[in-house]
């Protein structure tokens, strides 16, 4: 069975489990942010282990299930947890869920993550919209045969495609406007992805700052690349769960990341609940 066929089989099972629900908006929840899925109403839960070929989350703070239902009154499909290459997964496995979302009919995706803050002035618990990224993982998920059948719109699925607007300007604008309505400012930043799982050294953080990064993490970039290959619009939102190495006074730990995520997830849930209908309307208008 080919990779494409595996994705199709997984999407077909999910389509059947979701009944008549046809989400156009997908949301991926990062470390410590999983409870955002609690805001979804009329929810259907599908553990990753029940989906053919779907990779299983092994990291604490990643529940490992699909939550589909209504958020802000519009149908969404939420990934409560993701997988990473440091868990031992291949690039194709890491991005398998994103391929499935595209085949399900998702046209815009919100990718959230826990990130270390590099830029001076960031504070723990701050939400930041991604304006761009730097792939420092040492690999690209599209290495290998190009499968154009994954394209969800005309002009997508190309071997060589433009990444000038990896993160949708119009979705970022909607997110910043919505954050203002929620009573807080949503700054923009540049996310640098490392393979992990060790946290970065102070020297590495100084180097990343020189490259123009304001945030650092271990996810999101592979999913963004694959989403853009398919023609899915991407909104990236980082939660600054800790100050990067050399900038804070405490040692870095996954517990700190998870604890901060739990403190800010209500704010993120409120933002996404108000934002989801706007994204859905924008996607429909672009069809």
Buried (B, 14 or more C-beta within 10 A) or exposed (E): EEBBEBBBBBBBBBBEBBEEBEBBBBBBBBBBBBBBBEBBEEBBBBEBEEBBBBBBBBBEBBBBBBBBBBBBEBBBBBBBBBBBBBBEBEBBBBBBBBBBBBBBBBBBBBBBBBBBBBBEEBEBBBBBBBBBBBBBBEEEBBEEEEBEEBBBEEEBBEEEBEEEBBBBEBBBEBBBBBBEEBEEEBBBBBBBBBEBEEBBEEEBBBBBBEEEBBBBBBBBBBBBBBBBBBBBBBBBBBBBBBBBBBBBEEEBEBEBBBBBBBBBBEBBBBBBBBBBBBBBEBBEEEE
